[in-house]
Structure formats: structure tokens, C-alpha cells
Amino acid sequence: MEETNTENIGCQSDGVQLTCFSEQSDGDVLLHFQIIRLQKQIYVWIGCNSASFGHLYAALPTRPSNAVGVTSLIGGSSDNTGFGIARRLVLKTGLNVVLACNLPKNNPMLEASAEKKLLQKLISLGYTKPQI
């Protein structure tokens, strides 16, 4: 697993932190990530093969049941690539999540690889909730 490191960690302005990085997936696909940390939410873009925006999801924790509400803001309902990632990011971070996902449709292995690499980065940045 080779990492192409183009990180911009620590670019802070008024409490906003920007992180960008790229990593090679197991299937030799170069994945690109951008994370923007705001006060109570994160914006994440995941892409490969092009810099297109892709589908856009908003996910947030609901009260009092601690469930997660997810909705598609841009993109069709037939392609849910990124829907599950957005939901699980809320569970792991406790933050509101806006996720733009430009991954190929019907490639669950690539989606799982992208989520794993993203979660590793979020953990290293301290954006996840402590495990109980």
C-alpha cells in the first residue's frame, strides 16, 4: 500500500482546517481525499480518476435516539456510492458530515478501501470519538 503524500495539514483559518492527501488503493487506483474540518462538522471529498465532484450526501446524528439521518443532496437514488460511508463517518466522529463521493458505481471493494484510508486519516487527525 503506497501513499502519495500531498498533505496540507495545519492550514487553519478561523478554526477551519484543510487536509488533502492521495493514496494508492489495493487495486492500483489512486484515491484522492480532501477533508475540511469546521467547528461542528466535516466536509469530505473522495475521488479517483478525475477531479469531478460526484454525489453529495449530508449526514447527521439524530436526537435522542443517536441514529444517523442521511440524505442525498446531489446524485441519483440508483447509485448510493458514498451513502454508507457518510453514515458511518457520523457514527465514528459524532459530527455532521457532508460527503462528496466520486467513486465508480458497483465497486464495493474500492469503496471499502477508500473508507478505510479516510478513517485512518481522521483518527490520526483526532477527529473521531474516543472508543468506549
N, C-alpha and C positions, 0 to 999 in steps of 0.2 A: 504494500500500500504506500504509494509515493505521494507526498504532499507538495503541492506547488504553493509556496507561501507568498501571498501578496497582501499580508495583513496590514491594516491601518488601525491598530488598537490604541486607544487613548486620544483619539480625535474628539475632544469634548468641547461643546459649546452650549452653555446654559443647561447643563445636565443631560445633554444628548451625547451618546457615544456611538461611533460608527466602527464596524468591523467588517472587513472584506477579506475573503480567502477563497482559494481554489484547491481541490483535491482530486486525485485520480481515484475512480471507483474500482471495484474489483473487476469489472468488465471493461477496463480500459477506456472509460468515458470520463472526460474531465468535467467535474461538477464545480459550479461557481456559487458562492454564497455571499450575501450581504445582510448584515444584522444592524438595525438601528435601534438602540435602546433609548426609550423615552422614560419619563418618570414612572408610569404605571403600566407600560405596555412595551411590546417589542414588535418591530416590523422586520420580517424576514423575506428575502428573495432567494429562491433556489432555481438555478438554471443549468442547462447543458446544451451544447451545440450552437446556441445563439443567445443573444442578449435580449430576447423577447421577454415581455412581461409575464405572459401566461395567465393562468386562472388566479383569481384573487378571493381569498377567504377571510372572514372575520370570525374569531372565536373568543369566548369569554366565559369565566366561571359564573355560574348562577347561584343565587342565594335563596333559601337557606340550605338547599339540598346538595351543594357542592358538585353539581353536574356541570356539563360543559355545553354551551349553546354554540353552534357553528352555522354559518350561512355563507353561501356563495355570492360574492358581490359582482364578479365578472367571470363569465365562463358558463358553459352549458352544464346541465344536470347529468348528461350521459357520461361525462368524464369527471370522475371525482378524485383525480390525482391531486394529492395535497390535502384533501378534506380530513383524512385521518391524522396526518402529520399536525395540522393546526389544532385538532382536538387534543392530541397527546402532549403538544407543547404547553397548552394551558394547564394540563394536569401536572406537568413537571415543573413549570415556573410559577404558577399561581397568578400570572399576569394576563392581561388582554393581549391577544396575538392577532396581527394582520399578516397573512402569508400569501405571497405571490409565488406560484409554482409553475415553472416551465420545464416539466419533465415529460418524456414520451408516455403516451397512453398505453395501458396494458403492459407495463414493465414493473411488476411489484418488487423484483429484486433490486432494481436501480432506485426505486422509491425508498425501500428499506435501508439501502446503503447511504443514501442522501440524508435520511432522518438520523441514522446512527452518527454520521460525521457531524451533523449540525448539533446534535445533543452533546457530543463530546466537547465541542467548542463552547456551547452555552454553559456547561459545567465548569470548564476552565476559566470562563469569564465571571463565574459566580452568579449567573442569572437564574439558576434553578433553586427550588426549595430544598431545604435540608431533608434528608431521608430520615424517617422516624423508625 
